[in-house]
Amino acid sequence: MIMLGCGMLEQHRLAIRKSSYALCKQLMVDEALVQSLLADNILTESMAETILAEPTSQKRSFHLTLLLPKRGPRAFSSFCSALRVTEQQHLCDLLTQELEKDDRETHVDSFQPEKEPERKAGPLERKRTERSPLPLPTQEESAVKRARTHHESMEYSLYADSPIINTPVLPCTSDFYFSRRQQSYSMTSSPRGLALIISNVTFDSRTAVDLDRRKGGEVDEEVLRKVFTELDYIASVHRDLTAQEMRECMEAFCRKPEHRTLSSCVVCLLSHGVEGAVYGTDGQLLQLDWVFEAFDNARCPLLQNKPKMFFIQACRGEELDCGVEQIDGPGRTLSPSCEQRDAGREEAGDADSTQIGDMRRPRIKLPQRSDMICGFASLKGQRICTAAMRNTKRGSWFIQELNAALRLHSKDTHLADILVQVNRRIKEREGYAPGTAHHRCKEMSEFTSSLCKHLYLFPKYQPQY
């Protein structure tokens, strides 16, 4: 088979052309997919920026499918690999099926490549029309999609619009490490630190009658475990703890002697919550102020001057952010979706604080609390504390976006800027629940920081001394 100029192989070009209808409707061209093609040198930086600048997913898909056939013989296999990485295997299978059809059918004259698509155009369009009308990717087979009920179809569209990003954490380079190490926290240990993940999914029906099961919470904990393991943290997951068990778990974590030689630590709390507190499975509240005090410079001296990262996936109130109409810029948005009833909204409670007793101070004094950064899934304001959005199949918006940003950008971006990127992505998202008050609901994440230097994670780079 010949190549067309410097483009891809003819059968690959035809497979993409025959699948173009499905690709334009179902392909999700996000930053992870584009970065995968960029890392493979299929796209240039300029091409990647132009594609991602397109205002809708369909336009990004159309732009990419027009460009791919011109990007050399490796473009097809690299595209299929990117589809697998971004959990769009069904589209990879579709392209493979088109190749297999060509092998079984009459060989196409390489000097007349347009005849075969013209002959197949009618049946192909009829075949695509018979497929599920939902324009979003999923790992399930087409036959399963056609068999879904109306309710199941809405569920499918909710979770499939936001695939979990599993592309490997991109590595930091030696040059980047040496250019940033002086102005950033020392991250020289291997492992970089310990990561504690507490995930409350199922609540006691006797003592926490108003707290529903957090469907999708299992996904969040596994996503966090994987990404921090790849970032060279020793991650431990603790599921379904009462408020007292959460306290005991964190106290034991703070006392671990390993902190003395490690560079940092991570704490993730996933539960229902209110402003200033998260729920244990017994319906009792654990105050976040107590959590931060447990890791302060007095109570946790082994982590003095070391960065301590906190990520809180919980509601901070019962208010639903319905958003406001934008008066300028793009008129429409195409955003990932969620099911509002998963938000776990609770009534606000008052946070109590614990007084710290006098303790012996080191000769150089430190503030009581410093070197911390905390990302919150939802917003706290003077008048409103908002609910956090969670998807029953793909987990929460905040953890999805945090996972993607850490994987793609920790190689050259400090954590505060990564959380700014997470905020930007959350801002773009909307709920999807047609016919309910929750349709097009919004969420806004935020973070607080007492970091004193830039916090680069320097993934997969081990300094040599």
Secondary structure by P-SEA (a helix, b strand, c coil): cccccccccaaaaaaaaaaaaaaaccccccaaaaaaaaaaccccaaaaaaaaacccaaaaaaaaaacccccccaaaaaaaaaaaaacaaaaaaaaaaaaaaaaacccccccccaaaaaaaaaaaaaaaaacccccccccccaaaaaaccaaaaaaaaaaacccccccccccccaaaaaacccccccccccccbbbbbbbbcccccccccccccccaaaaaaaaaaaaaaaaccbbbbbccccaaaaaaaaaaaaacccccccccbbbbbbcccccccccccccbbbbaaaaaaaaccccccccccbbbbbbbccccccccccbbbbcccccccbbbbbbccccccccbbbbbbbbbcccccccccccccccbbbbbcccccccbbbbbbbbcccccaaaaaaaaaaacccccccaaaaaaaaaaaaaabbbbbcccccccccccccccccccccccccccccccc
